[in-house]
Amino acid sequence: MADVERTVAECALAIPGARIDPGAFADYLRSRVAESDAESALAGVHARDLFAAFGCLRGDAACLRWFEKTVLSRVPDFVARVDASASFADEVTQEVRDELLVAGRNRPAGLTGFSGAGELGGFVRVVAVRAALRLANRRKEPQLQMAPSAAGADPELDYLKLRYRSEFERAFRTALAALSTRDRLMLKLHSVDGLSIDKIAAAYQLHRSNAARRLARIRRLLREQTMAELQQRLGASPREVESLLALVRSQMWVSLRGALQQR
């Protein structure tokens, strides 16, 4: 397919310094082009963008620089209608970068889904807006906690909350059960029975500061073990688990009180 070879050569010129094996990209391009009508099919492919995505997935430095400068730099504009702040845009950009360039344990890097049928910027815009909406809803989660779905609410978000809350509950109870009986009792005295630090210190014959540090250590251990359990259950990365915990963070200590009251 001479048209493919010519297109590959043109793409290489479009991103100077890219070190992409022409044969490998030609095969990649052919997989997206109908053999019977290569010329018209190629005309409908954004080949340079596909070349850049192919290079990014293989860690090519020139393609990654091009992607950052030409596409990711537009994320603040893509998400401005959700939140125009620089800090929000930076956080969304990092999420988009991770989603598109980093493979998870059970999923490929998101750029593998780019077919070249449209511009890469349009593809990234969709990913960025979805990420922005997820982040905006995570930030509002304490106000939304346990509230009935309002008219016009996002059904996908409601589904995610229900699904991850269930996964969280199982992981949380497993982590709680792994604590020592002494640690669980201290948590119960403070979180359920409402004992002050001073009374807990007296009960455990500890200095007040030592009792406070011990409670903080137990809570930190419970959170870390919950994260580890979620990672194992979902096959997720630490960053992904942090996002899941943010989605249901407001439920964590509600769950603690409920679980300890049953013991």
DAKA-V419984 format. One record per residue. N is the residue number from 1. PHI is phi in whole degrees, -180 to 180 (999 if undefined). Layout:
N | PHI
N | PHI
This chain:
1 | 999
2 | -62
3 | -61
4 | -66
5 | -61
6 | -65
7 | -65
8 | -60
9 | -63
10 | -66
11 | -65
12 | -61
13 | -73
14 | -71
15 | -125
16 | -58
17 | 89
18 | -68
19 | -109
20 | -113
21 | -64
22 | -56
23 | -64
24 | -66
25 | -71
26 | -60
27 | -64
28 | -63
29 | -68
30 | -60
31 | -66
32 | -111
33 | -124
34 | -71
35 | -58
36 | -75
37 | -144
38 | -61
39 | -64
40 | -69
41 | -67
42 | -62
43 | -64
44 | -94
45 | -104
46 | -83
47 | -65
48 | -61
49 | -66
50 | -66
51 | -61
52 | -63
53 | -64
54 | -60
55 | -66
56 | -62
57 | -64
58 | -102
59 | 75
60 | -68
61 | -64
62 | -65
63 | -68
64 | -65
65 | -63
66 | -61
67 | -63
68 | -63
69 | -74
70 | -93
71 | -115
72 | -63
73 | -64
74 | -91
75 | -57
76 | -55
77 | -69
78 | -61
79 | -108
80 | -60
81 | -71
82 | -84
83 | -162
84 | -90
85 | -71
86 | -65
87 | -65
88 | -65
89 | -61
90 | -63
91 | -68
92 | -64
93 | -58
94 | -66
95 | -64
96 | -65
97 | -58
98 | -65
99 | -63
100 | -85
101 | -107
102 | -114
103 | -78
104 | -92
105 | -63
106 | -119
107 | -151
108 | -79
109 | -59
110 | -60
111 | -65
112 | -65
113 | -84
114 | -81
115 | -96
116 | 87
117 | -70
118 | -128
119 | -70
120 | -63
121 | -61
122 | -66
123 | -61
124 | -68
125 | -58
126 | -61
127 | -62
128 | -66
129 | -64
130 | -62
131 | -64
132 | -65
133 | -66
134 | -62
135 | -65
136 | -61
137 | -71
138 | -63
139 | -67
140 | -92
141 | -55
142 | -58
143 | -75
144 | -91
145 | -54
146 | 61
147 | -81
148 | -66
149 | -64
150 | -84
151 | -61
152 | 84
153 | -65
154 | -78
155 | -64
156 | -66
157 | -65
158 | -59
159 | -63
160 | -63
161 | -61
162 | -64
163 | -66
164 | -74
165 | -64
166 | -65
167 | -62
168 | -63
169 | -58
170 | -66
171 | -65
172 | -64
173 | -67
174 | -65
175 | -65
176 | -64
177 | -66
178 | -77
179 | -70
180 | -69
181 | -59
182 | -63
183 | -68
184 | -63
185 | -66
186 | -63
187 | -61
188 | -65
189 | -59
190 | -85
191 | -86
192 | -105
193 | -81
194 | 77
195 | -69
196 | -74
197 | -60
198 | -62
199 | -69
200 | -66
201 | -60
202 | -67
203 | -64
204 | -97
205 | 54
206 | -122
207 | -69
208 | -54
209 | -66
210 | -68
211 | -65
212 | -64
213 | -65
214 | -66
215 | -61
216 | -63
217 | -65
218 | -63
219 | -64
220 | -64
221 | -62
222 | -62
223 | -66
224 | -64
225 | -70
226 | -65
227 | -60
228 | -62
229 | -66
230 | -65
231 | -58
232 | -68
233 | -70
234 | -101
235 | 64
236 | -101
237 | -80
238 | -55
239 | -65
240 | -66
241 | -66
242 | -58
243 | -65
244 | -65
245 | -65
246 | -62
247 | -66
248 | -122
249 | -55
250 | -64
251 | -87
252 | -62
253 | -81
254 | -62
255 | -63
256 | -61
257 | -62
258 | -63
259 | -68
260 | -73
261 | -67
262 | -83
263 | -96
